[in-house]
């Protein structure tokens, strides 16, 4: 064997050795009780009011970490990843999680399978499916992390949902919300995103509403589910239990079960907001 061929063979063996090395096992993350003990009431949070703190991968801003009148906990935060960095090493946990991409390009890994996602994408992570997120773009990537925690999380198997979930339960997925059909309504447009039972929710529903200038929703409407609203564009005037607040893009608000809410577009162009709603075994009937 010539010297050059020997070096090539050694290099090939090195590559094979690297490829054959077992991947690190995903880390199990345990459930933590909410930071607050008082149930969260219907609440507005302006994007400009968020306080971002440096993190090893970029920036981090907490939003909610409290029980609700129905759920064990709602935990919401906003993460900004620098280009090329990952949120964390692959991990898994019993509660189900949602990520809503605000800006940037990311790659989500779910049980080792990778898929790209851009602005507006909604990512659902089923119970104990191993996951992490990597910024694959040239600019910062920012996204909301939403954790609705029900009592059902304590009874799920300590195994990836992809391997044992019964038929009909929502599997981990990435939804390109920008590609969804827009159905005309009297006040603008409506797009359905998700509507399914999951391992820890009786029902998980998400939709996107577009209101034309001056238009609004049904006045003083009520819904028994726990709802999170995220303003994607424009200006939304929301009235919750008689309290009115104007929210711009990036802002969000939580609506507790059966609280009255009315949304109205007070801007000069269309406004868009996305709703994520959870129904659990403790959700009350509609008032």
Buried (B, 14 or more C-beta within 10 A) or exposed (E): EEEEEEEEEEEEEEEEEEEEEEEEEBEEEEEEEBEEEEBBBBBBBBBEEBEBEEBEBBBBBBBBBBBBBBBBBBBBBBBBBBBEBBBEEBBBBBBBBBBBBBBBBBBBBBBEEEBEBBBBBBBBBBBBBBBBBBBBBEEBBBBBBBBBBBEBBEEBEEEBBBEEBEEEBBBBBBBBBEEBEEEEEEBBBBBEBBEBBBBBBBBBBBBBBBBBBEBBBEEEEEBBBBBBBBBBBBBBBBBBEEEEBBBBBBBBBBBBBBBBBBBBBBBEEBBBBBBBBBBBEBBEEEE
